[in-house]
Amino acid sequence: MTTNDPSDLEPIKPERAQELYLDHKASECREVTIQSHKYRTNHFVRWCKENGIDNLNEVSGRDLHEFRLWREEDGDLNKVSLETQMCTLRVFLKYCGSIEAVTPNLYDKLLIPQLSREEGQQDTMLEPDRAEEILSHLSRYHYASKEHVLFALLWETGMRIGAARSLDVRDVESEDECLDLVHRPETETNLKNGQGGERLVAVSRELLELLENYIEDTRIEITDDHDRSPLLSTHRGRISRPSMRRIVYTLTAPCYLDKSCPDCNDGSTKKCPEAVNPHAIRRGSITHFLTRDVPVEIVSDRMDVSRKVIDKHYDQRSEEVKVEQRRRYLDNI
């Protein structure tokens, strides 16, 4: 039976708890996600060491408040970055509660910064582990559905929803394993940067097989008003942008994966505040590629976005991640 009695806890060093947590994450996440969690929890482990906390059992709600204030000042973090780091720490503490390292409800005492709508939308990105959870769920329960295809396209390619909407069946080039993005304003599918946004986008074998299965088995056979065969089709023709956004909001809401979801348990039809918009998937995808050491020039060409814009609006890597990447690069010279 779960208990909040500190005497029932098993002594453990913060470093060891972090090791167990990362080992646990390794069973369900990719390496890049594990590294992100490591970088973020490193600060808490460092704070514990600096404050003489050798046993995680001793951490209290007051300690968590002091850590939050220290981290905000120590890292000179904005509210968005602070929220991201505190959310990861909250997940870590919840895991620690499950292994009797801290009291089970300690994670609830960590206060997460509340962002305004403008603050949240400006830098919000879909985290890799969350994207992987959604893809795993779709692959298992809704394989080759329109929702699965849309989400997989947006995450793997980082394209805008306008680009995804513009795709026709003929634009899936199976032999060359790529997608052909074409600016077709005369038939109402523009690319944001016009002909300058036209490009071939390489895709993985896994995504290609998904697209082929979707086209063969589940795609609604229909042409649009211009006698084109849209890849993402509905019974009325080509999917609309509002419909694409609604799908993204649905898939990224925690309740879609049967997780706690504020304001969604009452059957309300309004958008869950924890759901993200399509641009957050694009931002997360771009950051994910950069974190995997894909050169920024390649990301720029693939996602049709300048390096300057990437640096200013899309790259959400922490300074710790960037330093570690530079170190690995220099070590290989």
N, C-alpha and C positions, 0 to 999 in steps of 0.2 A: 504494500500500500504506500502511495506517495505521502511523504511527510515533509513539513517545513522545519523540523527540529534540527538545528545545526549539529547536534551531537551525533546524528545518524550519518553525517557526511564522511567521506573517506579523504584524508589529506592528499593533496596533489599540488605539485608546483605549476605555476602558470605556463611555463614552457612545455611541460609534459601534456597538459590539457590541450594546448594548441596543437601539439603533434598528433594526439588522438583525433582531434577535430578535423585536421587536414587529411588524415588517413581515411576518416569517415567520408569526407567530401570526395576523395579520390575514387570512391566506388560508384559515384553517380555524376561526376562532373569532369569536364576536360581540364587539361593541364593549365590552360590560361585562366580558367575560373579559379582553380586552386591557388594559383599565384596571386590573384587579386585578393582572395580571402587572407592569404598569408601576409601580404603587405599591410592590409588594414588591421589585422589582429596583432601584428608586430608592435604597433604603437601601445596597445594595452599591456602587452607583456613587458615592454620597456618601462612603462609607467609603474607597473607593479614592482619591478626591480628597483627603480629609483626611490620608491616609497617603502621599501623593506617588506613587501608582501611576498613571502615565500610559499604560502599555502593559500590556494584559491578559496578555500572554505571561509577565509576571513573577510572576503570582499562583501561590503554592504551596499545598500542603496545610496548612502551618502558618498561612499567611495566612487560609485559610478557617476554621481553628479560632479564630483571634484575632477574625475578623469575627463568628463565631457568639457568642462571649462578649461582644463589644462590643454586638451587636444586642440580646441578651437584657437587658443593663443599660440601654442607651440607650432602648429602647422600653418597659422595665418589662413585658416580655412573660411571660405564663404559658406552660406547656409546650405547650399546644395551639396557641396563636398562633405560638410559635416553630417548632413543627413545620411548620405551614402555610407560613411564610415560607421555611424552609430547603428544603422540598420544591420550591417554585417556583424557588429559586436553583439547585437541583440540575438542574432541567430546563433552565434558562438555560445553565448550564455545559456540559451535554451538547450543547446546540446549538452553543455556542462551540467545543467540540472538533471539531465537524463542519465548521467553517469555518476551521480552523487558527488559532484565536485563543488557545486553550489546549491543553495536551496532552490527547489523547482520553480518558484515564482520570482526569482531575482531578476530575470530578464524583463519582467513587467515594470520594474522600478527604473529602467533606463529610459529617460525622456528623449524622444526623437524630436528634433526641430520641426516646427510646423511651417511649411512653405506656402506662400500665397500662390494663387493660380499662375500669375505671371512668372514668379520665381521657379515654380515647378516645371512649367512648360519650356522655359528658356534653355535649361540644361538637362532635362530629363532624358535618360536613355534606358533602353531595355538591357538589363544585365545578361551576360552569356548564360549563366546557370538557369535563369528564368526562361530564356529562349529555348534552351535545351529541354527543359521540362515540358514546355508547350509542344515542341516538335515531337518529343517522345510520346506524349499523350495522343497527339493527332495521328502519328504513325501507327499506334497500337489500336486506337478505337475509330479513327476516321480517315484511314489511309486513302490517298488519292482523291479526297473530297476537294471541292473548290476552296474551302477554308484552309485545308492543308497545303494546297498548291500556292495560294496567295501568301500565306505566312512564310513558307519555305523560300519562296522567291524573294520576298522582301529581306529576309534575314541573310540568306547566302549572298545575294548580289548587292544589297544596300541600295537598290534602285528606288526612285520615288514612285508613289502610287500611280502617277500619271504615266510613267514609263511602263509599269506592270500592266496597266489598263490598255496601253497601246498595242500590246503583243497580240499577234494573230497566231493561229496554229502553224502556219507556214514559217513563222519566225523561229520556231524551235528546230535548230539544225542538229539532228541527232548524230550524223556522221562526223561533224566537226566538234561536237559536244559544246555548243555555244548557243546564245540567243542573239538574234539580230534586231537591234533597236533602231527603228526608222521613224523619222519625222514625217507625218502624213497629215498636215493641216487641212488639206482639201477634203479629207474624209473624217475630220473631227477627232484626230488623235495626235495632239501636239507633244513634242518633247520640250521640256522647259527651256533648253538652250538651242532650240531649233535644229538646223542641220549640224550645228557644232556638237550637239548631244548624241548624234548617231554613232553607234559603236557596236562591236561584237563583244559580248560578255561571256567569258568561259564559265562553265558550270561543272560541278562535280558529277561523277557517274551516278551517285545516289540521287541527286536532284533530277538528272536527266531521266532516269528510270521512273521516278515519280511522275514527271510530266508525261512520259510516254504512256504510263498506265492510266493516268487521268484522261488523256485524249482518247485512248482506246476504250475505256470502260465507263467512266462517270461523267465526262463532259457533256453538257447539253448541246446537241447538234442543232445549230442555228447560225444564220448569218445576220449581220447588222443591216442598218438602212443603206449601207454602201456596198452591199454584197460581199463583205469581208467576213471571215470566220474567226471571231474573237477567241483567244485562248481562254480567257475568263468570261464565260458566257452565262446568261440567265435565260429564262423563258421569254424575255422581252428583247434579247439581243446582247449587246456588250454590257458588262457590269458597270454600274455608275460609281463615281467617287464616293458619294455618301454611303453606299452599300459596302464599299471596301473599308471605309472608316468604321462602320458599325461592326464588321467582322473583326477588325483589329481590336476594338474596344472590348468585344465579347471574349476573345481569346486571351487577352492580357489581364483580364480581371481575375483576382485570386480565386473567386468562387468557381470559375471555370474548371479549376483543378481541385475543387472541393476544399479550398482553404478559407480561413477566416476572411470575410470580405465586408468591410464597413458599408452600411447603407444598401446592401444588396440582399440581405437575408429577409427583408420584408416584402419581397416580390416586386419591388419598385422597378420601373422600366428605365429610370434615369441612369446615365453613365456612372459606373463605379469610380470614385475618386482615385482609386489605385490603378485603374486601367491606364494604358498609355496610348498616344496617338501614333499614326504610321511614321511620323518623322522621328519619334523616339526609337523606333526599330532601325531606321537608317543611321541615326547617330550611334546606336549601340553596335551595329554591324561595322561601321567605319572604325570605331574604337577597337573592336574585336580584331579586325585585320591588322591594325597598327600594333596592337599588343602581341600579336603573333609574329612580329618582325617583318611583316610585308612592307616593303619600301613605300614611302608616302607618295612617290611618283606613280607607282602602280595603282595604289588606292585612288589617287586623283583621277587617273584615266578610267578606271573601272567604274567609279561612282559618279563620274562627270561633275567634279567639283574641284576648284582650284586649291592649291596648297595653302594659300593665304586664308581661304574660307575654312579649310579643314582645321588649321591652327586656331582660328578664332571661334568657330561655332561647333565643331564636331569632335575634336580630339579630347576625350575625357580621361585620358590616362593620368594617373597621379604622378607626381615628380619622382616618387620612389620607383615606380615601374619604369619610367624613362631612364633613370640612372642605372637600374639593373640591366636594361636592354643595351645601353651604351657600353656597360662593363663587359657584357657577353660578346658584343661586337668587337671591342678592342682586344679581348682575350684571344679571339680567333685570327687576328692579324699576324 
